[in-house]
Amino acid sequence: MTRALLTTLLAGLLLTSAVHAETVNVAVAANFTRVAEELAPLFMAASGHDVSYSFGATGQLYNQISQGAPFELFLAADDERPSKAVEEGFGVDGTVFTYAIGALALYSTTLDLADGKAVLEAGGFDKLAIADAAAAPYGRAATEALAALGLTDAITPKLVTGENISQTLQFIESGNAELGFVAASQVVGKSRVWIVPAALFEPIRQNAVLLKTGHANPAATAYIDFLRSDAAVAVIEAAGYVVE
């Protein structure tokens, strides 16, 4: 085979790959940001497709979906809104599945949280950060934990509320709050972390759903398949989530 012919064949293969490669637009719950970014190059290598993420609070993302945002796949931080997407005609029936189960953590850059419950009960802090419970499932879990501990009334005046769980983490790391509730996946490897007992809040089942806008996009279905693959599950579990 001549060099010229080989070059022509390779160019043709690359052109064919480029023609068939697609991009999937994924709405992703903020707590899953770091994991999603780690998964992106693995997905591209495994499928040949590309992925574009939009991160935010689950409630905010759902509002965008309901208003016609061009997302094709929705990775929520709860199991409520993906099902609601199907019920309201935005999601594809039969495509909802749990891609991760999250854990709630109390985190500080300055306070010893070896006994987080005791720290909360003592109340020796000025500000505690929490995500908006109406929009962010981890914020809702935090309010449930405070209620279960009987601390809602005592701590409510000290709350600083983030729009999503990423902003909540920023409040803590910037010193605007001495401590706060975040996703355990956000503080893997950090010190001064107390993992909140699961009995104090409803399970954080993070569900995904294929949106009707992505039904005909092979990159969307490829991403769903990839998310269930051994390679993706290993990354998700290493980040502190449970995968069933």
N, C-alpha and C positions, 0 to 999 in steps of 0.2 A: 504493500500500500504506500503510495507516494505521500510525502509530507503535505502537499497541497490538498490531497483528498482527505487525509486525516484531519487537517485543520478545518476543512469544510464540514465534515461529519460532526466534529466536536462543537462547532458553532451552531449547527443545526440542533444538536441535543440541548445546548444551553438555551437556545431560542424556544424550543418546545417546552422546557422546564419553566421558563419565564412566563410563557403563555398560560400554562396551567396552574402556576402558583397564585394563590389568593391570599388576602388579608382578612382576618376575622377581628371585628371590633367588639371588645369584651368590657362590660361594666363590672367592676370588681370592688367588693367591700374593702374599705380602707385597711382593716386589720390584716388582710391577705396581701398587702402591697409587696413586701419584701419577697415573699414566696413566689408570687406571680412573676416578679421581675427575674427571679432565679430560674423559673420554669421556661421563660420565653425562648432563650437560645436552645434549650433542649427540645422544645416543640419544633422550632424551625429546622433543627438538624434531623429530627425524626420524621417530619412530614413534608418538608420543602415549602410549607406555607409560612406566612408571617402573622404576627399578632400585634394589635394595637390596644392598649389598656386605657380605661378611664376609671380613676379611683375616687371613692367618696363614701359617705354614709349610705347604708342600704336603703333607707327611706328616701333620701334625696335622689339616689340613682333610680329608684322605682318611679318617682314622680317624673323624672326625665323620660323614662321609657314610656310612661302613660301619655306623655305630651309629644311623642313622636321622635325622640332621640334615636339616631341610627345605630343603636347597639344590636348585636346579633346573638349575643350570649350573655347571660346574667349570672354572676357568681355572688350570691348574697351572703350575708352573715346570719341569716335566720332561715327557717323553713316555711315561714308565713308568706313572704312576698313572691317567691317563685311559684307557689301554688296559686296565689292571687293573680299572677300574670297569666296563667292558663285560664283561670275562671273568667278573667276580664278580656280575654281574646288576644293577648299579646304574646303568650307563650305557646309552644307546641305541646299538645297533650301527650303524655307518656314519656316525656324527656326529663322530668324532674328527678334529681338524685342527690344524695348527700355526698359531698366531696371532702368534707372535713367536719370534725366536732371540736369546738374550741374550748379553751380553759380561760378563766378570769384570773387576773393577777393584781395584787396591790403592789405598787412600785414607788420607790423614792430614791433620790440621789444622795440624801443626807441622813435619813432616819434608819435606825436598826429595825427591820421588820421580821426578825426571827419569830416573833409572836405578833403577827399583824392584827389579830383580833384584840389583843391587849392594847395595842397602839391606838386603834380606832376607839376603843372604850375609854381610854384615858383622855382622848381629845386634846392632846398637847400640841396642836398645830393650828395654823390660821386658815389655810386653804387646802382643800382636797379637790382634785380634778376628776371629772366624770364626763363621759360622752353624753350627748343629747339622747335621752332615753326614748324619745318619740321617733328618732331617725336611726339610731345606732343600737343594734341588739346587745352589744357589750355594755352600753350605758344602761339599758333596761336590766341586764343581769346584775349590774352594780347596785341599782336601786333595790332590786329584789334581795340582794345580799345584805344591804343595810337594814332593810325591813326585817329580815329574818333574825338579825342580831339585835333588833329593837333600838336601832340608833338613828332612825330617820329624822326624828325631830331635833336631836342634838346636833347632827352633822349638816342638815340642810342649809343653815345660815352660812356654812363654811364652803359650800360647793362653788367651784368654777367649772362652767360647762363648755365643753368643746363641741364644735359642729360634728366632728367625727372622731374616731379613736386615734387617728394620726395627730390631730390637733391637741387632743388630750395628752398624748405623750409629750408633745412639744411644751405644753404648759408645765409639766413636771421637770423636764430636762432644762428648761430655761429658768427655773426657779420661781415661776409665777404661782406655783403650788408646791407645797412641801412633799406631797404624795398624791397618788391617784390610782384609779382603777383603769387598767389597760388589758389588752389581749396578752395572754402568756406568750404567744408567738413573737410579740414585739420586744420582749425582754429576755429572750433566750441567751444564756451566758452572762447575764448581768447579775450583780450582787444587789442586796437590799430589795429582795422580791419575796412576797408571800403569795403562794398559790391559794386562792380562795377555795375552801371546800365545796365540792360540787353539790352537796346537799343544800347549800344556801341559795341556789338559783336554778331556774329551769335550764335544762340542757341547751347548749348553744349549737344547734344543728345547722351547719352552713350548707344550704342547698343551691344547686345550679339548675338552670333551665335554658333550653334552646329557644330563642325568640323567633317569631315567625319571619322577621326580617332576615334571619340567617338560615332559614330552612333550606334554601337552594345553594348555599355557599359551602363548598366542600371543606373549606378551612374551618368552618364552624363545627361541623360534625367531626372533623379530624381532631380538633382541640378537645372535644368531649371524650373521644377515645383515648387521647393522650393523657388526659387528666386522671383516667382510671388505670393507666399503665403502671407497671412496677416501678419504672424510673421516676414518674411523677409522685407516686405514693411515698417513695423513699424520701423525697425532698419535703413533702408535706409533713410527714411524721417527724422528720429531723427538726422541723420548725416548732414542734410542740403540740401539734394537733393529733387527734386520733382519727384513723380512717377505718371504717368498718369493712 
